[in-house]
Amino acid sequence: MIQKINEIYPLNILVAEDTAINQKLIIRLFEMLGYTIHIAANGYEVIEALNLMKFDIVFMDIQMPEMDGIEATRQIVTQWGDQKPLIVAMTANALKSDKEKCLAAGMDDYICKPLTFDQVRTGIEKWAQLLNVTRKKLQ
């Protein structure tokens, strides 16, 4: 049985992904973990969503039209500073230089596409610890 971890780690999650089929797969993957996520199709939509509500984690695709993930992250860091959500790069590019570029832009971590259930579950457990977001802490 798949463990829904949203009750243990109650997170508000935004996913920046421009490809429709990837959006559907990502929505399903997060649903399996118990999350209802928000989707942004490009960096501009990410900034707009962050202006409207608070997110704990942004999964940021690197290659998007109009405004890519690197530029969106730079703007988020500039606008929100220490109050920014945790930003996790998502990319098919797995070179060390790509990871360094993401971290230099202000991203907090990096995962490779295609995303897997175990990769996202393990990541959420780790990132929620970084954010200190657990059900026990909230009670």
Residue pairs with C-beta under 8 A, 6 or more apart in sequence:
2 32
2 33
2 117
3 121
4 32
4 33
4 34
5 33
5 34
5 121
5 124
5 125
6 33
6 34
6 35
7 34
7 135
8 128
8 134
8 135
9 124
9 125
9 128
9 133
9 134
9 135
10 133
10 135
10 138
11 35
11 56
11 57
11 124
11 128
11 131
11 133
12 38
12 53
12 54
12 55
12 56
12 57
13 30
13 35
13 37
13 38
13 55
13 56
13 57
13 58
13 59
14 37
14 38
14 39
14 40
14 46
14 49
14 50
14 55
14 57
14 58
14 59
14 85
15 23
15 26
15 27
15 30
15 37
15 38
15 39
15 40
15 58
15 59
15 90
16 39
16 40
16 41
16 42
16 43
16 45
16 46
16 58
16 59
16 60
16 61
16 64
16 69
16 72
16 90
17 23
17 26
17 39
17 40
17 41
17 59
17 61
17 64
17 90
18 41
18 42
18 61
18 63
18 64
18 65
22 61
22 113
23 39
23 41
25 114
25 115
26 37
26 39
26 59
26 115
27 37
27 39
29 115
29 117
29 120
30 36
30 37
30 120
32 117
33 117
33 120
33 121
33 124
38 49
38 53
38 55
40 46
40 48
40 49
41 64
42 64
42 65
42 66
42 67
42 72
43 64
43 66
43 67
43 68
43 69
43 71
43 72
43 75
44 66
44 67
44 72
46 58
46 60
46 67
46 72
46 76
47 67
47 72
47 75
47 76
47 79
49 55
50 58
50 76
50 79
50 80
50 85
54 85
55 85
56 85
56 86
56 128
56 131
56 133
57 85
57 86
57 87
57 88
57 124
57 127
57 131
58 76
58 85
58 86
58 87
58 88
59 88
59 90
59 111
60 69
60 72
60 73
60 87
60 88
60 89
60 90
60 107
61 69
61 90
61 91
62 68
62 69
62 70
62 89
62 90
62 91
62 93
62 98
62 102
63 69
63 91
64 72
67 75
69 89
69 90
69 91
69 102
69 107
70 101
70 102
70 105
73 87
73 102
73 105
73 106
73 107
74 105
74 106
76 84
76 85
76 87
76 106
77 84
77 105
77 106
84 106
86 108
86 109
86 127
86 130
86 131
87 106
87 107
87 108
87 109
88 107
88 108
88 109
88 110
88 111
88 123
88 127
89 99
89 102
89 107
89 109
89 110
89 111
90 111
90 112
90 113
90 115
91 98
91 102
91 110
91 112
91 113
92 112
92 113
92 114
94 112
98 110
99 110
102 110
103 110
108 127
108 130
109 123
109 126
109 127
111 119
111 120
111 123
112 119
128 134
